[in-house]
């Protein structure tokens, strides 16, 4: 166990990164493990936190699916992880085409 960040940093610097990191064990209930679908997202922020609202726009209206509140530092890590994974995805499956659709209404 590390008692200060200097010890932890030194020990981490001495370790070689594993090519096959251990999987993270996540405990969750059935409902949560099914996931949620979102096709719209709103982001707002204050000086201390970012709030991400994941929404579902459907013929019956727009519904809040999930609200996640994180620190600015965590937003940076989220962006880095998403960027890395999008690059991996595009290397495997080809470029993702972004369709700019300003008309979000269902017809």
PDB file as gemmi writes it, atoms N, CA and C in Angstrom:
CRYST1    1.000    1.000    1.000  90.00  90.00  90.00 P 1                      
ATOM      1  N   UNK A   1       0.849  -1.183   0.000  1.00  0.00           N  
ATOM      2  CA  UNK A   1       0.000   0.000   0.000  1.00  0.00           C  
ATOM      3  C   UNK A   1       0.886   1.235   0.000  1.00  0.00           C  
ATOM      4  N   UNK A   2       0.525   2.248  -0.800  1.00  0.00           N  
ATOM      5  CA  UNK A   2       1.286   3.485  -0.869  1.00  0.00           C  
ATOM      6  C   UNK A   2       0.723   4.491   0.122  1.00  0.00           C  
ATOM      7  N   UNK A   3       1.636   5.195   0.769  1.00  0.00           N  
ATOM      8  CA  UNK A   3       1.196   6.181   1.752  1.00  0.00           C  
ATOM      9  C   UNK A   3       1.263   7.594   1.215  1.00  0.00           C  
ATOM     10  N   UNK A   4       1.946   7.789   0.099  1.00  0.00           N  
ATOM     11  CA  UNK A   4       1.935   9.113  -0.516  1.00  0.00           C  
ATOM     12  C   UNK A   4       2.070   8.969  -2.018  1.00  0.00           C  
ATOM     13  N   UNK A   5       1.712  10.001  -2.753  1.00  0.00           N  
ATOM     14  CA  UNK A   5       1.706   9.932  -4.202  1.00  0.00           C  
ATOM     15  C   UNK A   5       3.111   9.817  -4.780  1.00  0.00           C  
ATOM     16  N   UNK A   6       4.132  10.284  -4.081  1.00  0.00           N  
ATOM     17  CA  UNK A   6       5.501  10.178  -4.573  1.00  0.00           C  
ATOM     18  C   UNK A   6       5.931   8.718  -4.631  1.00  0.00           C  
ATOM     19  N   UNK A   7       5.611   7.936  -3.577  1.00  0.00           N  
ATOM     20  CA  UNK A   7       5.925   6.513  -3.574  1.00  0.00           C  
ATOM     21  C   UNK A   7       5.174   5.790  -4.682  1.00  0.00           C  
ATOM     22  N   UNK A   8       3.908   6.116  -4.833  1.00  0.00           N  
ATOM     23  CA  UNK A   8       3.091   5.469  -5.856  1.00  0.00           C  
ATOM     24  C   UNK A   8       3.630   5.778  -7.242  1.00  0.00           C  
ATOM     25  N   UNK A   9       4.000   7.021  -7.489  1.00  0.00           N  
ATOM     26  CA  UNK A   9       4.525   7.421  -8.791  1.00  0.00           C  
ATOM     27  C   UNK A   9       5.822   6.723  -9.115  1.00  0.00           C  
ATOM     28  N   UNK A  10       6.718   6.584  -8.109  1.00  0.00           N  
ATOM     29  CA  UNK A  10       8.005   5.919  -8.319  1.00  0.00           C  
ATOM     30  C   UNK A  10       7.780   4.444  -8.634  1.00  0.00           C  
ATOM     31  N   UNK A  11       6.916   3.786  -7.883  1.00  0.00           N  
ATOM     32  CA  UNK A  11       6.649   2.370  -8.107  1.00  0.00           C  
ATOM     33  C   UNK A  11       6.020   2.156  -9.479  1.00  0.00           C  
ATOM     34  N   UNK A  12       5.119   3.032  -9.876  1.00  0.00           N  
ATOM     35  CA  UNK A  12       4.479   2.904 -11.174  1.00  0.00           C  
ATOM     36  C   UNK A  12       5.482   3.116 -12.298  1.00  0.00           C  
ATOM     37  N   UNK A  13       6.430   4.024 -12.117  1.00  0.00           N  
ATOM     38  CA  UNK A  13       7.434   4.292 -13.139  1.00  0.00           C  
ATOM     39  C   UNK A  13       8.368   3.102 -13.303  1.00  0.00           C  
ATOM     40  N   UNK A  14       8.602   2.342 -12.214  1.00  0.00           N  
ATOM     41  CA  UNK A  14       9.491   1.181 -12.268  1.00  0.00           C  
ATOM     42  C   UNK A  14       8.835  -0.029 -12.930  1.00  0.00           C  
ATOM     43  N   UNK A  15       7.490  -0.073 -12.955  1.00  0.00           N  
ATOM     44  CA  UNK A  15       6.775  -1.213 -13.518  1.00  0.00           C  
ATOM     45  C   UNK A  15       6.706  -1.101 -15.029  1.00  0.00           C  
ATOM     46  N   UNK A  16       6.782  -2.230 -15.707  1.00  0.00           N  
ATOM     47  CA  UNK A  16       6.597  -2.256 -17.153  1.00  0.00           C  
ATOM     48  C   UNK A  16       5.114  -2.487 -17.412  1.00  0.00           C  
ATOM     49  N   UNK A  17       4.531  -1.731 -18.378  1.00  0.00           N  
ATOM     50  CA  UNK A  17       3.107  -1.908 -18.649  1.00  0.00           C  
ATOM     51  C   UNK A  17       2.830  -3.303 -19.216  1.00  0.00           C  
ATOM     52  N   UNK A  18       1.748  -3.892 -18.780  1.00  0.00           N  
ATOM     53  CA  UNK A  18       1.339  -5.209 -19.249  1.00  0.00           C  
ATOM     54  C   UNK A  18       0.666  -5.087 -20.605  1.00  0.00           C  
ATOM     55  N   UNK A  19       0.969  -6.002 -21.507  1.00  0.00           N  
ATOM     56  CA  UNK A  19       0.332  -5.996 -22.824  1.00  0.00           C  
ATOM     57  C   UNK A  19      -1.108  -6.489 -22.729  1.00  0.00           C  
ATOM     58  N   UNK A  20      -1.415  -7.291 -21.725  1.00  0.00           N  
ATOM     59  CA  UNK A  20      -2.760  -7.809 -21.522  1.00  0.00           C  
ATOM     60  C   UNK A  20      -3.240  -7.432 -20.128  1.00  0.00           C  
ATOM     61  N   UNK A  21      -3.770  -6.213 -19.974  1.00  0.00           N  
ATOM     62  CA  UNK A  21      -4.216  -5.809 -18.639  1.00  0.00           C  
ATOM     63  C   UNK A  21      -5.350  -6.708 -18.151  1.00  0.00           C  
ATOM     64  N   UNK A  22      -5.410  -6.881 -16.844  1.00  0.00           N  
ATOM     65  CA  UNK A  22      -6.465  -7.701 -16.250  1.00  0.00           C  
ATOM     66  C   UNK A  22      -7.814  -7.049 -16.480  1.00  0.00           C  
ATOM     67  N   UNK A  23      -8.840  -7.863 -16.766  1.00  0.00           N  
ATOM     68  CA  UNK A  23     -10.170  -7.278 -16.940  1.00  0.00           C  
ATOM     69  C   UNK A  23     -10.686  -6.715 -15.619  1.00  0.00           C  
ATOM     70  N   UNK A  24     -11.455  -5.656 -15.709  1.00  0.00           N  
ATOM     71  CA  UNK A  24     -12.043  -5.036 -14.530  1.00  0.00           C  
ATOM     72  C   UNK A  24     -13.339  -5.774 -14.201  1.00  0.00           C  
ATOM     73  N   UNK A  25     -13.490  -6.175 -12.965  1.00  0.00           N  
ATOM     74  CA  UNK A  25     -14.709  -6.844 -12.518  1.00  0.00           C  
ATOM     75  C   UNK A  25     -15.719  -5.772 -12.097  1.00  0.00           C  
ATOM     76  N   UNK A  26     -16.866  -5.735 -12.760  1.00  0.00           N  
ATOM     77  CA  UNK A  26     -17.892  -4.729 -12.474  1.00  0.00           C  
ATOM     78  C   UNK A  26     -19.168  -5.441 -12.040  1.00  0.00           C  
ATOM     79  N   UNK A  27     -19.633  -5.103 -10.854  1.00  0.00           N  
ATOM     80  CA  UNK A  27     -20.886  -5.666 -10.353  1.00  0.00           C  
ATOM     81  C   UNK A  27     -22.030  -4.750 -10.771  1.00  0.00           C  
ATOM     82  N   UNK A  28     -23.063  -5.329 -11.370  1.00  0.00           N  
ATOM     83  CA  UNK A  28     -24.198  -4.534 -11.802  1.00  0.00           C  
ATOM     84  C   UNK A  28     -25.457  -5.393 -11.835  1.00  0.00           C  
ATOM     85  N   UNK A  29     -26.577  -4.750 -11.751  1.00  0.00           N  
ATOM     86  CA  UNK A  29     -27.846  -5.457 -11.848  1.00  0.00           C  
ATOM     87  C   UNK A  29     -28.224  -5.685 -13.300  1.00  0.00           C  
ATOM     88  N   UNK A  30     -29.199  -6.549 -13.511  1.00  0.00           N  
ATOM     89  CA  UNK A  30     -29.667  -6.877 -14.857  1.00  0.00           C  
ATOM     90  C   UNK A  30     -30.087  -5.649 -15.657  1.00  0.00           C  
ATOM     91  N   UNK A  31     -30.859  -4.785 -15.054  1.00  0.00           N  
ATOM     92  CA  UNK A  31     -31.386  -3.606 -15.759  1.00  0.00           C  
ATOM     93  C   UNK A  31     -30.263  -2.717 -16.265  1.00  0.00           C  
ATOM     94  N   UNK A  32     -29.264  -2.457 -15.430  1.00  0.00           N  
ATOM     95  CA  UNK A  32     -28.154  -1.600 -15.812  1.00  0.00           C  
ATOM     96  C   UNK A  32     -27.275  -2.269 -16.870  1.00  0.00           C  
ATOM     97  N   UNK A  33     -27.067  -3.563 -16.771  1.00  0.00           N  
ATOM     98  CA  UNK A  33     -26.167  -4.262 -17.693  1.00  0.00           C  
ATOM     99  C   UNK A  33     -26.709  -4.319 -19.115  1.00  0.00           C  
ATOM    100  N   UNK A  34     -27.996  -4.119 -19.294  1.00  0.00           N  
ATOM    101  CA  UNK A  34     -28.574  -4.098 -20.643  1.00  0.00           C  
ATOM    102  C   UNK A  34     -28.182  -2.836 -21.399  1.00  0.00           C  
ATOM    103  N   UNK A  35     -27.794  -1.795 -20.686  1.00  0.00           N  
ATOM    104  CA  UNK A  35     -27.400  -0.550 -21.339  1.00  0.00           C  
ATOM    105  C   UNK A  35     -28.595   0.307 -21.727  1.00  0.00           C  
ATOM    106  N   UNK A  36     -28.304   1.472 -22.236  1.00  0.00           N  
ATOM    107  CA  UNK A  36     -29.320   2.424 -22.675  1.00  0.00           C  
ATOM    108  C   UNK A  36     -28.923   2.958 -24.044  1.00  0.00           C  
ATOM    109  N   UNK A  37     -29.894   3.223 -24.887  1.00  0.00           N  
ATOM    110  CA  UNK A  37     -29.625   3.802 -26.191  1.00  0.00           C  
ATOM    111  C   UNK A  37     -29.874   5.297 -26.128  1.00  0.00           C  
ATOM    112  N   UNK A  38     -28.976   6.070 -26.699  1.00  0.00           N  
ATOM    113  CA  UNK A  38     -29.114   7.521 -26.759  1.00  0.00           C  
ATOM    114  C   UNK A  38     -28.737   7.981 -28.158  1.00  0.00           C  
ATOM    115  N   UNK A  39     -29.536   8.885 -28.726  1.00  0.00           N  
ATOM    116  CA  UNK A  39     -29.209   9.417 -30.045  1.00  0.00           C  
ATOM    117  C   UNK A  39     -28.997  10.934 -30.029  1.00  0.00           C  
ATOM    118  N   UNK A  40     -28.986  11.511 -28.838  1.00  0.00           N  
ATOM    119  CA  UNK A  40     -28.757  12.941 -28.681  1.00  0.00           C  
ATOM    120  C   UNK A  40     -28.038  13.181 -27.354  1.00  0.00           C  
ATOM    121  N   UNK A  41     -27.202  14.203 -27.329  1.00  0.00           N  
ATOM    122  CA  UNK A  41     -26.472  14.500 -26.099  1.00  0.00           C  
ATOM    123  C   UNK A  41     -26.386  16.013 -25.905  1.00  0.00           C  
ATOM    124  N   UNK A  42     -26.569  16.444 -24.688  1.00  0.00           N  
ATOM    125  CA  UNK A  42     -26.376  17.844 -24.317  1.00  0.00           C  
ATOM    126  C   UNK A  42     -25.272  17.906 -23.273  1.00  0.00           C  
ATOM    127  N   UNK A  43     -24.400  18.895 -23.382  1.00  0.00           N  
ATOM    128  CA  UNK A  43     -23.314  19.064 -22.416  1.00  0.00           C  
ATOM    129  C   UNK A  43     -23.371  20.479 -21.867  1.00  0.00           C  
ATOM    130  N   UNK A  44     -23.273  20.596 -20.549  1.00  0.00           N  
ATOM    131  CA  UNK A  44     -23.169  21.912 -19.913  1.00  0.00           C  
ATOM    132  C   UNK A  44     -22.084  21.799 -18.845  1.00  0.00           C  
ATOM    133  N   UNK A  45     -21.609  22.946 -18.379  1.00  0.00           N  
ATOM    134  CA  UNK A  45     -20.537  22.901 -17.384  1.00  0.00           C  
ATOM    135  C   UNK A  45     -20.558  24.135 -16.498  1.00  0.00           C  
ATOM    136  N   UNK A  46     -19.941  23.954 -15.341  1.00  0.00           N  
ATOM    137  CA  UNK A  46     -19.673  25.057 -14.416  1.00  0.00           C  
ATOM    138  C   UNK A  46     -18.162  25.076 -14.231  1.00  0.00           C  
ATOM    139  N   UNK A  47     -17.673  25.865 -13.328  1.00  0.00           N  
ATOM    140  CA  UNK A  47     -16.246  25.889 -13.055  1.00  0.00           C  
ATOM    141  C   UNK A  47     -15.740  24.610 -12.421  1.00  0.00           C  
ATOM    142  N   UNK A  48     -16.614  23.818 -11.834  1.00  0.00           N  
ATOM    143  CA  UNK A  48     -16.216  22.625 -11.083  1.00  0.00           C  
ATOM    144  C   UNK A  48     -16.576  21.298 -11.732  1.00  0.00           C  
ATOM    145  N   UNK A  49     -17.550  21.288 -12.657  1.00  0.00           N  
ATOM    146  CA  UNK A  49     -17.996  20.004 -13.184  1.00  0.00           C  
ATOM    147  C   UNK A  49     -18.642  20.142 -14.559  1.00  0.00           C  
ATOM    148  N   UNK A  50     -18.681  19.021 -15.271  1.00  0.00           N  
ATOM    149  CA  UNK A  50     -19.384  18.908 -16.545  1.00  0.00           C  
ATOM    150  C   UNK A  50     -20.598  18.021 -16.325  1.00  0.00           C  
ATOM    151  N   UNK A  51     -21.700  18.382 -16.960  1.00  0.00           N  
ATOM    152  CA  UNK A  51     -22.911  17.582 -16.884  1.00  0.00           C  
ATOM    153  C   UNK A  51     -23.263  17.147 -18.301  1.00  0.00           C  
ATOM    154  N   UNK A  52     -23.346  15.821 -18.496  1.00  0.00           N  
ATOM    155  CA  UNK A  52     -23.679  15.269 -19.798  1.00  0.00           C  
ATOM    156  C   UNK A  52     -25.044  14.609 -19.708  1.00  0.00           C  
ATOM    157  N   UNK A  53     -25.996  15.130 -20.467  1.00  0.00           N  
ATOM    158  CA  UNK A  53     -27.334  14.545 -20.527  1.00  0.00           C  
ATOM    159  C   UNK A  53     -27.432  13.719 -21.802  1.00  0.00           C  
ATOM    160  N   UNK A  54     -27.650  12.416 -21.649  1.00  0.00           N  
ATOM    161  CA  UNK A  54     -27.829  11.501 -22.769  1.00  0.00           C  
ATOM    162  C   UNK A  54     -29.333  11.382 -22.982  1.00  0.00           C  
ATOM    163  N   UNK A  55     -29.788  11.703 -24.191  1.00  0.00           N  
ATOM    164  CA  UNK A  55     -31.209  11.801 -24.489  1.00  0.00           C  
ATOM    165  C   UNK A  55     -31.620  10.820 -25.581  1.00  0.00           C  
ATOM    166  N   UNK A  56     -32.888  10.496 -25.616  1.00  0.00           N  
ATOM    167  CA  UNK A  56     -33.470   9.717 -26.696  1.00  0.00           C  
ATOM    168  C   UNK A  56     -34.544  10.571 -27.343  1.00  0.00           C  
ATOM    169  N   UNK A  57     -34.301  10.953 -28.585  1.00  0.00           N  
ATOM    170  CA  UNK A  57     -35.311  11.674 -29.357  1.00  0.00           C  
ATOM    171  C   UNK A  57     -36.123  10.639 -30.112  1.00  0.00           C  
ATOM    172  N   UNK A  58     -37.426  10.643 -29.871  1.00  0.00           N  
ATOM    173  CA  UNK A  58     -38.308   9.663 -30.496  1.00  0.00           C  
ATOM    174  C   UNK A  58     -39.602  10.353 -30.910  1.00  0.00           C  
ATOM    175  N   UNK A  59     -40.459   9.662 -31.652  1.00  0.00           N  
ATOM    176  CA  UNK A  59     -41.730  10.287 -32.059  1.00  0.00           C  
ATOM    177  C   UNK A  59     -42.568  10.764 -30.880  1.00  0.00           C  
ATOM    178  N   UNK A  60     -42.398  10.158 -29.705  1.00  0.00           N  
ATOM    179  CA  UNK A  60     -43.188  10.575 -28.544  1.00  0.00           C  
ATOM    180  C   UNK A  60     -42.530  11.718 -27.768  1.00  0.00           C  
ATOM    181  N   UNK A  61     -41.386  12.228 -28.248  1.00  0.00           N  
ATOM    182  CA  UNK A  61     -40.713  13.347 -27.597  1.00  0.00           C  
ATOM    183  C   UNK A  61     -39.275  13.002 -27.248  1.00  0.00           C  
ATOM    184  N   UNK A  62     -38.641  13.900 -26.525  1.00  0.00           N  
ATOM    185  CA  UNK A  62     -37.262  13.701 -26.098  1.00  0.00           C  
ATOM    186  C   UNK A  62     -37.269  13.291 -24.632  1.00  0.00           C  
ATOM    187  N   UNK A  63     -36.532  12.229 -24.330  1.00  0.00           N  
ATOM    188  CA  UNK A  63     -36.526  11.659 -22.984  1.00  0.00           C  
ATOM    189  C   UNK A  63     -35.099  11.605 -22.453  1.00  0.00           C  
ATOM    190  N   UNK A  64     -34.927  11.957 -21.178  1.00  0.00           N  
ATOM    191  CA  UNK A  64     -33.625  11.839 -20.533  1.00  0.00           C  
ATOM    192  C   UNK A  64     -33.348  10.369 -20.260  1.00  0.00           C  
ATOM    193  N   UNK A  65     -32.244   9.859 -20.804  1.00  0.00           N  
ATOM    194  CA  UNK A  65     -31.847   8.469 -20.611  1.00  0.00           C  
ATOM    195  C   UNK A  65     -30.920   8.355 -19.409  1.00  0.00           C  
ATOM    196  N   UNK A  66     -29.958   9.289 -19.338  1.00  0.00           N  
ATOM    197  CA  UNK A  66     -29.002   9.258 -18.243  1.00  0.00           C  
ATOM    198  C   UNK A  66     -28.353  10.623 -18.107  1.00  0.00           C  
ATOM    199  N   UNK A  67     -27.993  10.987 -16.898  1.00  0.00           N  
ATOM    200  CA  UNK A  67     -27.258  12.228 -16.633  1.00  0.00           C  
ATOM    201  C   UNK A  67     -25.991  11.841 -15.886  1.00  0.00           C  
ATOM    202  N   UNK A  68     -24.852  12.211 -16.445  1.00  0.00           N  
ATOM    203  CA  UNK A  68     -23.559  11.897 -15.845  1.00  0.00           C  
ATOM    204  C   UNK A  68     -22.868  13.214 -15.514  1.00  0.00           C  
ATOM    205  N   UNK A  69     -22.397  13.342 -14.286  1.00  0.00           N  
ATOM    206  CA  UNK A  69     -21.716  14.557 -13.835  1.00  0.00           C  
ATOM    207  C   UNK A  69     -20.294  14.169 -13.461  1.00  0.00           C  
ATOM    208  N   UNK A  70     -19.309  14.824 -14.085  1.00  0.00           N  
ATOM    209  CA  UNK A  70     -17.901  14.484 -13.867  1.00  0.00           C  
ATOM    210  C   UNK A  70     -17.059  15.747 -13.734  1.00  0.00           C  
ATOM    211  N   UNK A  71     -15.852  15.570 -13.226  1.00  0.00           N  
ATOM    212  CA  UNK A  71     -14.912  16.683 -13.080  1.00  0.00           C  
ATOM    213  C   UNK A  71     -14.304  17.041 -14.439  1.00  0.00           C  
ATOM    214  N   UNK A  72     -13.784  18.266 -14.604  1.00  0.00           N  
ATOM    215  CA  UNK A  72     -13.114  18.632 -15.859  1.00  0.00           C  
ATOM    216  C   UNK A  72     -11.956  17.694 -16.202  1.00  0.00           C  
ATOM    217  N   UNK A  73     -11.195  17.260 -15.198  1.00  0.00           N  
ATOM    218  CA  UNK A  73     -10.098  16.332 -15.458  1.00  0.00           C  
ATOM    219  C   UNK A  73     -10.591  15.011 -16.014  1.00  0.00           C  
ATOM    220  N   UNK A  74     -11.725  14.545 -15.509  1.00  0.00           N  
ATOM    221  CA  UNK A  74     -12.267  13.282 -16.001  1.00  0.00           C  
ATOM    222  C   UNK A  74     -12.781  13.436 -17.432  1.00  0.00           C  
ATOM    223  N   UNK A  75     -13.333  14.606 -17.761  1.00  0.00           N  
ATOM    224  CA  UNK A  75     -13.766  14.851 -19.142  1.00  0.00           C  
ATOM    225  C   UNK A  75     -12.584  14.698 -20.097  1.00  0.00           C  
ATOM    226  N   UNK A  76     -11.415  15.215 -19.706  1.00  0.00           N  
ATOM    227  CA  UNK A  76     -10.206  15.063 -20.534  1.00  0.00           C  
ATOM    228  C   UNK A  76      -9.886  13.583 -20.746  1.00  0.00           C  
ATOM    229  N   UNK A  77      -9.988  12.781 -19.687  1.00  0.00           N  
ATOM    230  CA  UNK A  77      -9.708  11.344 -19.808  1.00  0.00           C  
ATOM    231  C   UNK A  77     -10.753  10.651 -20.678  1.00  0.00           C  
ATOM    232  N   UNK A  78     -12.011  11.062 -20.566  1.00  0.00           N  
ATOM    233  CA  UNK A  78     -13.081  10.502 -21.397  1.00  0.00           C  
ATOM    234  C   UNK A  78     -12.801  10.802 -22.865  1.00  0.00           C  
ATOM    235  N   UNK A  79     -12.454  12.055 -23.162  1.00  0.00           N  
ATOM    236  CA  UNK A  79     -12.169  12.447 -24.547  1.00  0.00           C  
ATOM    237  C   UNK A  79     -10.988  11.645 -25.092  1.00  0.00           C  
ATOM    238  N   UNK A  80      -9.929  11.475 -24.298  1.00  0.00           N  
ATOM    239  CA  UNK A  80      -8.763  10.704 -24.737  1.00  0.00           C  
ATOM    240  C   UNK A  80      -9.147   9.249 -25.013  1.00  0.00           C  
ATOM    241  N   UNK A  81      -9.947   8.650 -24.142  1.00  0.00           N  
ATOM    242  CA  UNK A  81     -10.362   7.253 -24.320  1.00  0.00           C  
ATOM    243  C   UNK A  81     -11.249   7.104 -25.555  1.00  0.00           C  
ATOM    244  N   UNK A  82     -12.179   8.038 -25.750  1.00  0.00           N  
ATOM    245  CA  UNK A  82     -13.051   7.975 -26.931  1.00  0.00           C  
ATOM    246  C   UNK A  82     -12.255   8.173 -28.218  1.00  0.00           C  
ATOM    247  N   UNK A  83     -11.299   9.103 -28.204  1.00  0.00           N  
ATOM    248  CA  UNK A  83     -10.461   9.353 -29.380  1.00  0.00           C  
ATOM    249  C   UNK A  83      -9.654   8.104 -29.731  1.00  0.00           C  
ATOM    250  N   UNK A  84      -9.043   7.499 -28.725  1.00  0.00           N  
ATOM    251  CA  UNK A  84      -8.246   6.277 -28.948  1.00  0.00           C  
ATOM    252  C   UNK A  84      -9.117   5.165 -29.520  1.00  0.00           C  
ATOM    253  N   UNK A  85     -10.305   4.979 -28.958  1.00  0.00           N  
ATOM    254  CA  UNK A  85     -11.172   3.911 -29.426  1.00  0.00           C  
ATOM    255  C   UNK A  85     -11.774   4.197 -30.795  1.00  0.00           C  
ATOM    256  N   UNK A  86     -12.061   5.453 -31.111  1.00  0.00           N  
ATOM    257  CA  UNK A  86     -12.557   5.785 -32.443  1.00  0.00           C  
ATOM    258  C   UNK A  86     -11.477   5.516 -33.485  1.00  0.00           C  
ATOM    259  N   UNK A  87     -10.226   5.848 -33.159  1.00  0.00           N  
ATOM    260  CA  UNK A  87      -9.119   5.557 -34.075  1.00  0.00           C  
ATOM    261  C   UNK A  87      -9.002   4.056 -34.323  1.00  0.00           C  
ATOM    262  N   UNK A  88      -9.097   3.250 -33.265  1.00  0.00           N  
ATOM    263  CA  UNK A  88      -9.041   1.791 -33.412  1.00  0.00           C  
ATOM    264  C   UNK A  88     -10.205   1.290 -34.273  1.00  0.00           C  
ATOM    265  N   UNK A  89     -11.388   1.831 -34.037  1.00  0.00           N  
ATOM    266  CA  UNK A  89     -12.572   1.434 -34.793  1.00  0.00           C  
ATOM    267  C   UNK A  89     -12.385   1.739 -36.276  1.00  0.00           C  
ATOM    268  N   UNK A  90     -11.950   2.970 -36.569  1.00  0.00           N  
ATOM    269  CA  UNK A  90     -11.789   3.372 -37.971  1.00  0.00           C  
ATOM    270  C   UNK A  90     -10.659   2.604 -38.653  1.00  0.00           C  
ATOM    271  N   UNK A  91      -9.623   2.252 -37.926  1.00  0.00           N  
ATOM    272  CA  UNK A  91      -8.557   1.434 -38.502  1.00  0.00           C  
ATOM    273  C   UNK A  91      -9.081   0.050 -38.885  1.00  0.00           C  
ATOM    274  N   UNK A  92     -10.027  -0.447 -38.129  1.00  0.00           N  
ATOM    275  CA  UNK A  92     -10.568  -1.782 -38.389  1.00  0.00           C  
ATOM    276  C   UNK A  92     -11.704  -1.779 -39.403  1.00  0.00           C  
ATOM    277  N   UNK A  93     -12.617  -0.791 -39.287  1.00  0.00           N  
ATOM    278  CA  UNK A  93     -13.838  -0.797 -40.090  1.00  0.00           C  
ATOM    279  C   UNK A  93     -13.911   0.305 -41.144  1.00  0.00           C  
ATOM    280  N   UNK A  94     -12.970   1.220 -41.130  1.00  0.00           N  
ATOM    281  CA  UNK A  94     -13.000   2.338 -42.076  1.00  0.00           C  
ATOM    282  C   UNK A  94     -13.571   3.587 -41.437  1.00  0.00           C  
ATOM    283  N   UNK A  95     -13.436   4.716 -42.135  1.00  0.00           N  
ATOM    284  CA  UNK A  95     -13.881   5.997 -41.572  1.00  0.00           C  
ATOM    285  C   UNK A  95     -15.380   6.036 -41.278  1.00  0.00           C  
ATOM    286  N   UNK A  96     -15.706   6.716 -40.205  1.00  0.00           N  
ATOM    287  CA  UNK A  96     -17.102   6.944 -39.844  1.00  0.00           C  
ATOM    288  C   UNK A  96     -17.551   8.209 -40.546  1.00  0.00           C  
ATOM    289  N   UNK A  97     -18.654   8.114 -41.246  1.00  0.00           N  
ATOM    290  CA  UNK A  97     -19.203   9.271 -41.943  1.00  0.00           C  
ATOM    291  C   UNK A  97     -20.187   9.981 -41.011  1.00  0.00           C  
ATOM    292  N   UNK A  98     -19.924  11.247 -40.756  1.00  0.00           N  
ATOM    293  CA  UNK A  98     -20.801  12.036 -39.894  1.00  0.00           C  
ATOM    294  C   UNK A  98     -21.805  12.762 -40.775  1.00  0.00           C  
ATOM    295  N   UNK A  99     -23.069  12.511 -40.515  1.00  0.00           N  
ATOM    296  CA  UNK A  99     -24.139  13.154 -41.264  1.00  0.00           C  
ATOM    297  C   UNK A  99     -24.651  14.317 -40.430  1.00  0.00           C  
ATOM    298  N   UNK A 100     -24.477  15.516 -40.950  1.00  0.00           N  
ATOM    299  CA  UNK A 100     -24.980  16.701 -40.249  1.00  0.00           C  
ATOM    300  C   UNK A 100     -26.450  16.877 -40.592  1.00  0.00           C  
ATOM    301  N   UNK A 101     -27.298  16.619 -39.630  1.00  0.00           N  
ATOM    302  CA  UNK A 101     -28.729  16.724 -39.840  1.00  0.00           C  
ATOM    303  C   UNK A 101     -29.290  17.719 -38.842  1.00  0.00           C  
ATOM    304  N   UNK A 102     -29.642  18.890 -39.334  1.00  0.00           N  
ATOM    305  CA  UNK A 102     -30.191  19.908 -38.436  1.00  0.00           C  
ATOM    306  C   UNK A 102     -31.654  19.684 -38.140  1.00  0.00           C  
ATOM    307  N   UNK A 103     -32.331  18.873 -38.957  1.00  0.00           N  
ATOM    308  CA  UNK A 103     -33.738  18.561 -38.733  1.00  0.00           C  
ATOM    309  C   UNK A 103     -33.829  17.283 -37.917  1.00  0.00           C  
ATOM    310  N   UNK A 104     -33.995  17.408 -36.606  1.00  0.00           N  
ATOM    311  CA  UNK A 104     -34.054  16.251 -35.723  1.00  0.00           C  
ATOM    312  C   UNK A 104     -35.468  15.726 -35.531  1.00  0.00           C  
ATOM    313  N   UNK A 105     -36.446  16.343 -36.203  1.00  0.00           N  
ATOM    314  CA  UNK A 105     -37.836  15.945 -36.023  1.00  0.00           C  
ATOM    315  C   UNK A 105     -38.121  14.621 -36.728  1.00  0.00           C  
ATOM    316  N   UNK A 106     -39.030  13.843 -36.132  1.00  0.00           N  
ATOM    317  CA  UNK A 106     -39.498  12.625 -36.779  1.00  0.00           C  
ATOM    318  C   UNK A 106     -40.646  13.003 -37.705  1.00  0.00           C  
ATOM    319  N   UNK A 107     -40.718  12.367 -38.863  1.00  0.00           N  
ATOM    320  CA  UNK A 107     -41.751  12.698 -39.854  1.00  0.00           C  
ATOM    321  C   UNK A 107     -42.675  11.523 -40.062  1.00  0.00           C  
TER     322      UNK A 107                                                      
END                                                                             
